[in-house]
Amino acid sequence: MIAGAPPADMTRTTTSTTAAPKRPRTKSAETRREELMDAAQVLFLEKGFDATSVDEIVKRADVAKGTFYFYFKTKDEVLQALRERFVDTFQERLEDAVSARAPDDWIGRLDAWIESAIHGYLDAFALHDLVFHEFRPSNQRRRAQHENPTMAQLTALVAGGAKAGAWVSRTPRLTAAMLFCAFHGAVDGDIVALTKTSRKRLITEVRAFCHGALGLLQ
């Protein structure tokens, strides 16, 4: 949650000689920040990160330039915020899919994770590529960049299934890393030509690979 609120003169008002309604000036700081992020996301996807200016972002968001700098110091900070929002949304999607299966249905939970991950990636691959390929963390943030919550989630799933005897994994973290890389590579390799039919086939193939890697009978 953003503490405080921008000074009143940072938000544009509409003046007119007529009694035209004015735009509300009571938006919360969080809402204003999200609107700036939404505007930046559209422009970054349309024009590219480097080709988009702060002036274009504030124009699309319909705010003064000072409002942008109240929330973000640079475009890179906006991109970092977009990356964090993408990861949070992706994680929630995976958690919802896995939680819909019974706690002891480890194969069902794994299959739900795979299907949700593939759909989630394909549904937003342009945004994924933007926030992960354009994001250039400083040396101080490099460790945080590599702390992948999706990998952590998959590791916990693999470890839980192995402990319950649903499959075999001597080193869940390494197993999860290989499964994640296989999933990512398979999706990237087919991403240009995917249709609804081939998406279903891709899910089937990735599931079969993961089942085999975990020692499950086909």
ABEGO torsion letter per residue (X at the ends): XBBEBBBAAABBBBBBABABBBBBAABBAAAAAAAAAAAAAAAAAAAEAAABBAAAAAAAAGBBAAAAAAABABAAAAAAAAAAAAAAAAAAAAAAAAAABBAABAAAAAAAAAAAAAAAAAAAAAAAAAAAAABBBBAAAAAAAABBAAAAAAAAAAAAAAAAGABBBABAAAAAAAAAAAAAAAAAAAAAABBAAAAAAAAAAAAAAAAAAAGBBX
